[in-house]
């Protein structure tokens, strides 16, 4: 997995989510382009769920199943 990076360098994408840290908790979040900012994946209510992260990192790759396509 990558290193923590300053939130200013985070990609502002709705999908895929990224891992963010707001000083109190670590969660996955996505960028809401409708003035909400960073919204945790576990918060369906955008307004109450906004976080103000200071750092981010990309999600890790999924584990290998050992099968070949």
Protein Blocks (a to p, Z undefined) as FASTA:
>chain_A
ZZdddfklpccdfbdcddddehjaccdddddfehnopadfklmblmlmpccdfbdcdddd
dddehiaZZ
